Amino acid sequence: MGATEIKVGQLGISYIVDGSHTESLGMFELTVPPGSNVPPPHSHSNNEECVYVLAGTLRYSVGAEIRDLTVGQTMSTPRGEVHAFSNPFAETARALIVLSPDIGAEYFKDVAAVINAGGRPDRMPWYLSCPGTGLSQVHRSDAESQSSFVPLCACGG
């Protein structure tokens, strides 16, 4: 079975294992070009997440800990912990992301449809369309909320 390729704005997601239908572990490769718009800090009440860097450097934070992860380094996010990522570096970063249980490729396809439509998206329909994912956005200042990237989800859960 081949990987499912999904483009969400500047980010690339190549789904390798979609465990969403069986509520099992999922895996995808995340490509983050330098200076990309990325999701705001968020948490997963239902999922654990692990990131393993394949190329470049990925800035990753879990709670108050912020690390610049390079090739071969990893960082885990327990359920409910606020986390975020970015690439403020000159080289594209690629990382293997493992979620348990998985939220699935379909979720990211839905996000891509909103993000790739252009313009500033209407967030309310998006918030209402993603129950059960366990994702929630962390409230940010007004300046930060002007980002052109819609939060992954604000469902809570």
C-alpha atoms as one frame of an Amber mdcrd trajectory, in Angstrom:
protein
   0.000   0.000   0.000   1.441   3.385  -1.020   1.608   6.464   1.133  -1.228
   9.006   0.955   0.214  12.433   0.039  -1.521  15.470   1.543  -0.481  19.111
   1.125  -1.709  21.419   3.902  -0.603  24.909   2.946   3.197  24.735   2.918
   3.323  21.520   4.938   3.549  18.070   3.391   1.993  15.015   5.037   2.715
  11.585   3.627   0.535   9.080   5.452   2.270   5.714   5.798  -0.041   3.904
   8.239  -3.622   5.077   8.797  -4.831   3.509  12.022  -7.915   5.680  12.414
 -10.401   3.016  11.307  -9.156   0.511  13.885  -8.268   3.075  16.576  -4.671
   1.906  16.401  -1.354   3.588  15.833  -0.777   5.787  12.789   2.369   7.069
  11.122   3.135   9.825   8.629   6.094  11.785   7.335   5.797  15.521   7.922
   7.697  17.951   5.674   8.143  21.477   7.059   9.834  24.010   4.738  11.731
  26.908   6.354   9.439  29.589   7.786   6.237  27.624   7.077   2.914  28.571
   8.596   2.299  25.892  11.198  -0.587  25.007  13.509  -0.743  26.958  16.778
   0.098  25.226  20.056  -2.473  22.509  20.660  -3.108  19.345  22.629  -4.573
  15.910  21.973  -6.728  14.636  24.809  -7.058  11.223  23.144  -3.658  10.703
  21.512   0.022  10.331  22.310   2.459  11.652  19.713   6.108  10.948  18.993
   8.289  12.850  16.530  11.536  11.483  15.032  13.559  13.845  12.807  14.661
  12.443   9.445  16.226  15.583   7.902  16.979  19.177   8.848  16.108  20.672
  12.231  12.625  20.883  13.707  11.834  23.135  16.676   9.457  21.149  18.880
   7.935  22.075  22.198   6.074  20.033  24.774   4.803  22.036  27.730   7.589
  24.424  28.747  10.352  22.358  27.104  11.547  23.626  23.712  14.144  21.689
  21.726  15.717  22.011  18.306  15.628  18.406  17.151  18.147  17.259  14.541
  18.424  14.044  12.531  17.896  10.993  14.720  16.493  12.900  17.690  13.037
  12.320  19.103  10.539  13.905  21.462   7.288  12.499  22.818   4.040  14.238
  23.691   1.840  12.578  26.319  -1.956  12.856  26.005  -3.240  16.282  26.978
   0.162  18.048  26.834   0.340  21.283  24.862   2.832  21.012  22.012   3.867
  22.826  18.849   6.440  22.716  16.072   8.112  25.127  13.667  11.037  25.417
  11.300  12.846  28.747  11.748  15.946  27.266  10.087  17.324  27.478   6.521
  16.797  23.809   5.573  13.550  21.896   5.077  12.811  19.591   8.000  11.308
  16.131   7.632  10.063  14.073  10.559   8.308  10.791  11.164   5.211  11.336
  13.321   3.592   8.470  15.218   0.150   8.942  16.816  -1.542   6.460  19.121
  -4.379   6.110  18.510  -4.311   7.740  15.090  -6.527  10.658  13.997  -6.132
   9.541  10.367  -5.349  10.822   6.898  -8.981  11.861   6.317  -8.690  14.442
   9.085  -5.669  16.048   7.395  -7.440  15.968   4.020 -10.299  17.922   5.608
  -7.839  20.444   7.073  -6.147  20.749   3.652  -9.475  21.557   1.977  -9.937
  24.514   4.338  -6.336  25.761   4.301  -5.761  25.336   0.565  -8.983  27.194
  -0.346  -7.126  30.482   0.131  -8.036  33.596   2.067  -8.735  33.698   5.769
 -10.967  30.707   6.455 -14.144  30.806   8.498 -13.101  28.887  11.597 -16.543
  28.122  13.065 -17.646  25.468  10.528 -14.235  23.842  10.923 -14.569  23.685
  14.695 -17.936  22.002  14.337 -16.729  19.454  11.781 -14.082  17.653  13.824
 -15.683  16.048  16.883 -13.978  13.020  18.315 -10.423  13.954  17.351  -9.526
  15.068  20.875  -7.646  18.061  19.483  -7.855  21.484  21.052  -6.177  24.789
  20.316  -4.429  26.739  23.030  -5.684  30.309  23.319  -3.148  32.818  22.022
  -2.775  36.581  22.061  -4.576  38.706  19.453  -1.320  39.249  17.545  -0.644
  35.520  17.357  -4.212  34.727  16.320  -3.725  36.734  13.115  -1.818  33.762
  11.641  -3.072  32.595   8.256  -3.032  28.983   9.460  -6.280  27.645  10.887
  -5.855  25.662  14.092  -5.884  21.911  13.613  -9.040  21.792  15.661 -10.694
  23.365  18.633 -13.040  20.545  19.514 -11.711  19.900  22.969 -12.534  16.431
  24.104
